[in-house]
Amino acid sequence: MLILSIVLVGYACRQNHKAVLGKYSAVNYKNTRDTIYLMEHNRYIRKVYNQNGKLILKMNALWEHNDRELTLYSFFST
């Protein structure tokens, strides 16, 4: 289990006709761009791009939260 803090950016965004509840984007990564979209029904989509912009990982898994933490399940599996 990996726990990350994120800032929720809105409830009105859309991606592939599913509501995006929040987005996490890593900053200061030199070789990759890592982005996580929190979706409805406690699902998340993680996309990792290399420095040339090529998608090198796309995965879907479950997330949950309580009043202090966000838990992303299966974070390192594909």
Phi, psi and omega per residue, in radians:
M1 nan 2.334 3.100
L2 -2.094 2.303 -3.112
I3 -1.923 2.223 -3.140
L4 -2.209 2.546 2.968
S5 -1.625 2.395 3.110
I6 -2.393 2.857 3.025
V7 -1.879 2.148 3.108
L8 -1.350 2.283 -3.024
V9 -1.820 -0.062 3.076
G10 2.696 2.870 -3.137
Y11 -1.972 -0.032 -3.056
A12 -1.809 -0.077 -3.118
C13 -1.189 2.722 3.105
R14 -2.308 2.463 2.993
Q15 -2.470 2.110 -3.113
N16 0.914 0.707 3.074
H17 1.126 0.291 3.034
K18 -2.004 2.534 -3.118
A19 -1.256 2.276 3.028
V20 -1.636 2.122 -3.122
L21 -1.544 -0.449 3.135
G22 -2.972 2.917 -3.100
K23 -2.471 2.375 3.048
Y24 -2.059 2.261 3.048
S25 -2.243 2.174 3.111
A26 -1.197 2.505 3.106
V27 -2.011 2.689 3.094
N28 1.150 0.372 2.997
Y29 -1.390 2.331 -3.077
K30 -1.573 -0.617 -3.022
N31 -1.875 -0.244 -3.106
T32 -2.475 2.858 2.978
R33 -2.128 2.081 -3.060
D34 -1.990 2.157 -3.112
T35 -2.316 2.398 3.109
I36 -2.163 2.266 3.086
Y37 -1.919 2.123 3.042
L38 -1.479 2.122 -3.052
M39 -1.902 2.985 3.042
E40 -1.025 2.833 3.045
H41 1.068 0.530 3.076
N42 0.991 0.675 3.036
R43 -1.919 2.606 2.986
Y44 -2.298 2.701 3.075
I45 -2.057 2.210 3.091
R46 -1.990 2.271 3.087
K47 -2.215 2.317 3.089
V48 -2.158 2.244 3.122
Y49 -2.002 2.535 3.051
N50 -1.380 -3.124 -3.064
Q51 -1.189 -0.229 3.068
N52 -1.632 0.024 3.132
G53 1.508 0.132 3.132
K54 -1.452 2.314 3.099
L55 -1.191 2.105 -3.120
I56 -1.985 -0.213 3.071
L57 -2.677 2.301 2.985
K58 -2.422 2.173 -3.112
M59 -2.502 2.768 3.088
N60 -2.218 2.449 3.097
A61 -2.777 -3.032 -3.099
L62 -1.724 2.651 3.016
W63 -2.365 2.784 3.007
E64 -2.618 2.842 3.124
H65 -2.536 2.736 2.935
N66 -2.183 -2.884 -3.056
D67 -1.255 -0.122 -3.098
R68 -2.200 -0.379 -2.994
E69 -2.431 2.684 2.981
L70 -2.017 2.228 3.141
T71 -1.960 2.214 3.068
L72 -1.889 2.054 -3.138
Y73 -1.512 2.632 3.096
S74 0.991 0.673 -3.014
F75 -1.129 -0.583 -3.095
F76 -1.797 0.138 3.095
S77 -1.764 2.817 -3.117
T78 -1.945 nan nan
